[in-house]
C-alpha cells in the first residue's frame, strides 16, 4: 500500500509538472504560429523534424537503459553517467554526419520546399537532444522525481522565454524559432550534466565494457520501438508535405501539437510506472497494479477529451488566429486517437519495465503499418481530415493489439484488464484534483 501511495504521489507530482509544461508549450506554440503563419509554421515543423528523426536514429535506447540499470543497481551510477556521456558524444557525431549527407544529397526528395539554411541550423540541435535523452532518465533511476520534474519545467520555461525574445523581440522568423531549441538545448545539457555529477557524487569516464554491452543489448529493442514510434507519429507530416504543401503541415501540426501535449499526461504516469516496475515495485501484485494504472489513465483521458471536443476548436481560433480555422476539424478527429494512444503508452511502458521491449517494438510495427497504409489511402481522398482519421484509427488498432498481447503474456483476463471499478474512479478523481490544483495555482500566480 505504501508503494502504491508513493507511485500515486510521484505520478501526481509529475502530472502537475506536465500541466505547467503544457501551458508553457502551448504559449510557445501560439507565438510561433502567430509569428510565422501557416506556411512558416509548416517550414519550421519540417525543419525540426530532421533532428527528431536523427535523434531517434542514433538513440540506441541508451537513456531508458541507463534508467533501468540505475534503478536495479547493477552498476554504479558514476559508471552509468560517464559511459552515457561517452555514448552521447559518439552517437551525436554519427547523427551530424548522417544529417549532413541527407541535407546535401536528399533534400529535395525528403524535405521539398524547405530551405537549406533552416535544415543546417536544425542539424545543430541534435547533439543536445541526444545528451538530454541519454542522461535525463537517470534522474528517475535515482528516484529523483522532484528534480526530474523541476528540470523539465525549467526547460519549457527557457524555450518559451527564447521564443518571446527571438520571435517577438527580434522578429527572427523561422531561423529564430529553430534557434530557441538550439540555445535551450545547449544550456540545459550543461545544467543536467552538473546536476547528475552532484547527485551521483562523481563520474567515471573509464569505459565499462560490461555496462555498455548490457546497455546496448537492452537498449537495442527499445531503440527499434522508439524509432518505429517516431516514424509512426511523424510519417504523416512527410506524406502531407508530399501530397499537399508546407502550409498544410503548419495547419495540421496545430491540432497534432495539442494532441501530443495530451500525451504528456500518459507519459508522466508511464515513466513513473516504468521506474517502479524496473525497481521491482509492487512485487507479485505487479500485473493488477499495471491494469489499474492503465484503466485510470484511460479514464482520465476521457474526462480530458470531452471538453476539448466541444471547446477545443474555439480555443484554436482564439489563440492561434483565424488563419488556423482549418485545423479545427482534424483536431476533433484526432481526439479519439488521444484516448487510445494514451492507453497504449501505459502498456508500452509496462512492457519495457518488465524487460519486454521487443514486444513493445513489434506492436509499434503494427502501428506504423496501419498508419502508413491508412494515410496513403485517406490523404488523397480527404486531405488533412484523412490524415487525422488515419492517425486516430491506427492508434485504436495499436491499443487493441496491445491489450490482447499484454493479457496473453501476463495471464490476465481481457475484460478484467479493461473493466473500470470503484478504486479506479477514486484514483482518477485524485489525478483530476491534482491537475486542477496545479492549473489554479498557475492562473492565480
C-alpha positions in Angstrom: 0.0 0.0 0.0 2.9 2.3 0.8 4.4 1.7 -2.6 1.1 2.4 -4.3 0.8 5.6 -2.4 4.4 6.5 -3.4 3.5 5.8 -7.0 0.4 7.9 -6.8 2.3 10.8 -5.2 5.1 10.7 -7.8 2.5 10.5 -10.6 0.6 13.4 -9.2 3.8 15.4 -8.9 4.8 14.6 -12.5 1.3 15.3 -13.9 1.3 18.6 -12.1 4.7 19.4 -13.7 3.4 18.3 -17.1 0.5 20.6 -16.7 2.9 23.5 -16.3 4.9 22.3 -19.3 1.8 22.0 -21.4 0.9 25.7 -20.6 4.3 27.0 -21.5 4.5 24.7 -24.5 1.1 26.0 -25.7 2.4 29.5 -25.2 5.5 28.8 -27.3 3.3 27.1 -30.0 0.9 30.1 -30.1 3.7 32.6 -30.5 5.4 30.6 -33.2 2.1 30.1 -35.1 1.1 33.7 -34.9 4.6 35.0 -35.8 5.2 32.6 -38.7 1.6 32.0 -40.1 0.7 28.6 -41.6 3.4 28.4 -44.2 6.2 29.5 -41.9 4.9 27.2 -39.2 4.9 24.3 -41.7 8.5 25.1 -42.7 9.6 25.2 -39.1 7.9 21.9 -38.3 9.5 20.1 -41.3 13.0 21.6 -40.4 12.9 20.4 -36.8 11.7 17.0 -38.0 15.2 16.4 -39.2 16.9 16.4 -35.7 13.9 14.5 -34.3 14.5 11.7 -36.8 18.2 11.7 -36.4 18.0 11.7 -32.6 15.7 8.6 -32.8 18.0 7.0 -35.4 21.1 7.2 -33.1 19.3 6.9 -29.8 20.0 3.3 -29.2 17.7 3.2 -26.2 20.6 4.2 -24.0 18.5 6.7 -22.0 16.0 4.1 -20.8 18.8 1.5 -20.4 20.5 4.0 -18.0 17.2 4.3 -16.1 16.8 0.6 -16.0 20.3 -0.2 -14.7 20.4 2.8 -12.3 17.1 1.5 -10.9 18.2 -2.1 -10.4 21.6 -1.0 -9.0 23.6 -3.5 -11.2 26.2 -0.8 -11.9 27.4 2.2 -10.0 25.7 5.4 -11.1 29.1 7.1 -11.7 29.9 4.4 -14.3 26.5 4.7 -15.9 26.8 8.5 -16.1 30.3 8.6 -17.6 29.6 5.9 -20.1 26.3 7.5 -21.1 28.1 10.8 -21.8 30.7 9.0 -23.9 28.0 7.2 -25.9 26.1 10.5 -26.3 29.1 12.2 -27.9 29.8 9.3 -30.2 26.2 9.0 -31.3 25.9 12.8 -31.8 28.9 12.8 -34.2 27.3 9.9 -36.2 24.0 11.8 -36.3 25.6 15.0 -37.6 27.4 13.1 -40.4 24.2 11.3 -41.5 22.2 14.5 -41.3 24.7 16.4 -43.4 24.5 13.7 -46.1 20.7 13.8 -46.1 20.7 17.6 -46.4 23.3 17.6 -49.2 22.0 14.8 -51.3 18.4 14.1 -50.5 16.9 17.5 -49.5 14.5 17.7 -52.5 13.3 14.2 -52.0 12.7 14.3 -48.3 12.2 18.0 -47.5 10.8 19.6 -50.6 10.2 23.4 -50.1 12.4 23.6 -47.0 15.5 25.9 -47.4 19.0 24.5 -46.9 19.8 27.1 -44.2 16.9 26.0 -42.0 18.0 22.4 -42.1 21.6 23.2 -41.2 20.5 25.2 -38.2 18.2 22.4 -37.2 21.0 19.9 -37.5 23.0 21.7 -34.8 20.2 20.8 -32.3 21.0 17.1 -32.5 23.9 16.8 -30.0 22.0 18.5 -27.2 18.8 16.4 -27.8 20.9 13.3 -27.7 22.6 14.3 -24.4 19.3 15.2 -22.8 17.6 11.9 -23.9 20.6 9.8 -22.7 21.0 11.4 -19.3 17.7 12.8 -18.1 16.1 9.3 -17.5 18.9 8.6 -14.9 17.0 11.1 -12.6 14.1 8.6 -12.4 16.5 5.7 -11.9 17.9 7.6 -8.9 14.3 8.2 -7.7 14.9 11.9 -8.0 11.4 12.5 -9.3 11.2 16.1 -7.9 14.5 17.1 -9.6 13.3 15.4 -12.8 10.1 17.4 -12.9 11.7 20.7 -12.0 14.3 20.3 -14.7 11.6 19.7 -17.3 9.5 22.6 -16.2 12.5 25.0 -16.3 13.4 23.7 -19.8 9.9 24.5 -21.1 10.2 28.0 -19.4 13.5 28.5 -21.2 12.1 27.7 -24.6 9.1 30.0 -24.0 11.4 32.8 -23.0 13.6 32.3 -26.0 10.6 32.3 -28.3 9.3 35.6 -26.8 12.8 37.2 -27.2 13.7 35.9 -30.7 10.3 35.9 -32.4 8.5 38.9 -30.7 11.5 41.0 -29.6 13.9 40.4 -32.6 11.4 39.1 -35.3 13.9 36.5 -36.4 11.4 34.3 -38.3 11.9 30.6 -38.9 15.6 30.7 -38.1 14.8 32.2 -34.7 12.1 29.6 -34.0 14.6 26.8 -34.7 17.3 28.6 -32.6 15.1 28.5 -29.5 15.6 24.8 -29.3 19.3 25.0 -30.1 20.0 27.6 -27.4 17.9 25.9 -24.7 19.3 22.5 -25.5 22.9 23.7 -25.1 22.1 25.5 -21.8 20.2 22.6 -20.2 22.6 19.9 -21.4 25.3 21.7 -19.3 23.0 22.1 -16.4 21.9 18.4 -16.5 25.5 17.1 -16.5 26.3 19.2 -13.5 23.2 18.1 -11.6 23.9 14.4 -12.2 27.5 14.7 -11.3 26.4 16.2 -8.0 23.7 13.6 -7.3 25.9 10.6 -8.3 28.7 12.0 -6.2 31.2 11.9 -9.1 31.6 10.5 -12.6 33.8 7.8 -14.2 34.9 8.2 -17.8 36.5 4.8 -17.8 34.9 2.7 -20.5 33.0 -0.1 -18.8 32.6 -2.8 -21.5 30.2 -4.9 -19.3 27.8 -2.0 -18.8 27.9 -0.9 -22.4 27.2 -4.4 -23.7 24.3 -4.7 -21.3 23.0 -1.2 -22.1 23.2 -1.7 -25.9 21.7 -5.2 -25.6 18.8 -3.9 -23.5 18.5 -0.6 -25.5 18.5 -2.3 -28.9 14.9 -3.4 -28.5 13.9 -0.1 -27.0 15.7 1.6 -29.9 13.7 -0.2 -32.5 10.5 0.6 -30.7 11.4 4.3 -30.3 12.4 4.6 -33.9 9.2 3.0 -35.0 7.2 5.2 -32.7 8.7 8.4 -34.2 8.1 7.1 -37.8 4.6 6.1 -36.9 3.8 9.6 -35.5 5.7 11.7 -38.0 5.4 9.9 -41.3 2.0 11.6 -41.8 3.8 15.0 -41.8 6.1 13.8 -44.6 3.2 12.5 -46.6 1.1 15.7 -46.0 4.1 17.8 -47.2 4.5 15.5 -50.2 0.8 15.3 -51.2 -0.2 18.8 -50.2 2.2 21.6 -49.1 4.2 23.0 -46.2 1.3 25.4 -45.3 -1.0 22.4 -44.7 1.7 20.8 -42.5 1.6 24.0 -40.4 -2.2 23.7 -40.1 -2.2 20.0 -39.2 0.5 20.4 -36.5 -1.6 22.8 -34.6 -4.1 20.0 -33.8 -1.4 17.4 -33.6 0.7 19.5 -31.3 -2.2 19.8 -28.8 -2.8 16.1 -29.0 0.8 15.4 -28.2 0.6 17.7 -25.2 -2.2 15.4 -24.0 0.2 12.5 -24.3 2.3 14.2 -21.7 -0.2 13.1 -19.1 0.1 9.4 -20.1 3.9 9.8 -20.3 4.1 11.4 -16.8 2.3 8.3 -15.4 4.1 5.9 -17.7 7.7 6.9 -16.8 6.9 6.5 -13.1 5.4 3.2 -13.8 8.5 2.1 -15.8 10.9 3.1 -13.0 8.6 1.4 -10.4 8.5 -1.9 -12.3 12.2 -1.7 -13.2 12.9 -1.5 -9.5 10.6 -4.5 -8.9 8.0 -2.3 -7.3 4.6 -3.9 -6.3 6.2 -7.4 -6.3 3.8 -10.2 -7.1 0.9 -7.8 -7.4 2.5 -6.1 -10.4 0.0 -7.2 -13.0 -3.0 -5.9 -11.1 -1.2 -2.7 -10.4 -0.4 -2.2 -14.1 -4.0 -2.9 -15.0 -5.2 -0.3 -12.6 -2.8 2.3 -13.9 -4.0 1.5 -17.5 -7.7 1.9 -16.6 -7.2 5.0 -14.6 -5.1 6.8 -17.2 -7.5 5.9 -20.0 -10.5 7.1 -17.9 -8.6 10.4 -17.1 -8.0 11.0 -20.8 -11.7 10.5 -21.5 -12.5 13.3 -19.0 -9.9 15.5 -20.7 -11.1 14.8 -24.2 -14.8 15.5 -23.7 -14.4 19.3 -23.0 -11.6 19.5 -25.7 -14.1 18.2 -28.3 -16.7 20.9 -27.5 -14.4 23.9 -26.8 -11.0 23.0 -28.3 -11.9 24.3 -31.8 -12.9 27.8 -30.4 -9.6 27.9 -28.4 -7.6 27.1 -31.6 -9.1 30.0 -33.4 -8.9 32.3 -30.4 -5.3 31.5 -29.5 -3.7 30.8 -32.9 -5.7 33.2 -35.0 -8.4 32.6 -37.7 -5.6 31.7 -40.1 -5.7 28.2 -38.5 -9.5 27.7 -38.7 -8.9 24.7 -40.9 -7.1 23.0 -38.0 -10.3 22.5 -36.0 -11.8 19.5 -37.9 -8.5 17.5 -37.9 -8.1 18.3 -34.2 -11.5 16.9 -33.3 -10.9 13.8 -35.4 -7.6 13.2 -33.6 -9.2 13.2 -30.1 -10.4 9.6 -30.0 -6.8 8.7 -31.0 -5.5 10.6 -28.0 -7.5 8.3 -25.7 -6.3 5.2 -27.5 -2.7 6.2 -27.7 -2.6 7.2 -24.0 -3.8 3.7 -23.1 -1.3 2.1 -25.4 1.6 4.2 -24.0 0.9 2.9 -20.5 1.1 -0.7 -21.8 4.3 0.2 -23.7 6.0 1.5 -20.6 4.8 -1.6 -18.6 6.3 -3.9 -21.2 9.6 -2.1 -21.2 9.7 -2.1 -17.4 9.1 -5.8 -17.3 12.0 -6.3 -19.6 9.9 -7.0 -22.8 10.9 -4.0 -25.0 10.9 -6.4 -28.0 7.2 -7.0 -27.7 6.6 -3.2 -27.5 8.7 -2.8 -30.7 6.6 -5.4 -32.5 3.4 -3.5 -31.5 5.0 -0.4 -32.9 5.4 -2.2 -36.3 1.6 -2.7 -36.2 1.1 1.0 -35.5 3.5 2.1 -38.3 2.0 -0.3 -40.9 -1.6 0.8 -40.0 -0.6 4.5 -40.0 1.2 4.5 -43.4 -1.4 2.4 -45.1 -4.3 4.5 -43.9 -2.5 7.8 -44.6 -1.7 6.7 -48.2 -5.4 5.8 -48.7 -7.1 8.7 -46.9 -4.9 11.8 -47.6 -5.5 11.8 -51.3 -9.2 11.3 -50.6 -9.9 13.6 -47.7 -6.7 15.8 -47.3 -6.0 16.9 -43.7 -9.1 15.2 -42.3 -7.9 12.0 -44.0 -4.6 12.3 -42.2 -6.3 12.8 -38.9 -8.6 9.8 -39.4 -5.6 7.7 -40.3 -3.8 8.7 -37.1 -6.8 8.0 -34.8 -7.7 4.7 -36.4 -4.1 3.4 -36.3 -4.0 4.4 -32.6 -7.1 2.3 -31.9 -5.7 -0.7 -33.9 -2.5 -0.5 -31.8 -4.3 -0.2 -28.5 -6.5 -3.3 -29.2 -3.4 -5.2 -30.3 -1.5 -4.2 -27.2 -4.3 -5.2 -24.8 -4.5 -8.6 -26.5 -0.8 -9.2 -26.4 -0.3 -7.9 -22.8 -3.1 -10.1 -21.4 -1.7 -13.1 -23.2 1.8 -12.7 -21.6 0.5 -11.7 -18.2 -2.3 -14.2 -17.9 -4.9 -11.6 -17.2 -8.5 -11.8 -18.5 -9.1 -9.1 -21.1 -12.4 -8.0 -19.6 -10.8 -7.8 -16.1 -7.9 -5.7 -17.5 -10.2 -3.0 -19.1 -13.2 -3.0 -16.8 -13.3 0.1 -14.6 -14.0 -0.3 -10.9 -14.5 1.9 -7.8 -10.8 2.2 -7.0 -10.1 3.4 -10.5 -12.6 6.2 -10.1 -11.1 7.2 -6.8 -7.6 7.3 -8.2 -8.8 9.2 -11.3 -10.5 11.8 -9.1 -7.2 12.3 -7.2 -5.4 12.8 -10.5 -8.0 15.3 -11.8 -8.0 17.2 -8.5 -4.2 17.5 -8.7 -4.4 18.8 -12.3 -7.0 21.3 -11.3 -5.0 22.5 -8.2 -1.8 23.0 -10.3 -3.6 24.8 -13.1 -5.4 27.0 -10.5 -2.2 27.9 -8.7 -0.6 28.8 -12.1 -3.6 31.1 -13.0 -3.6 32.8 -9.6 0.2 33.5 -9.8 
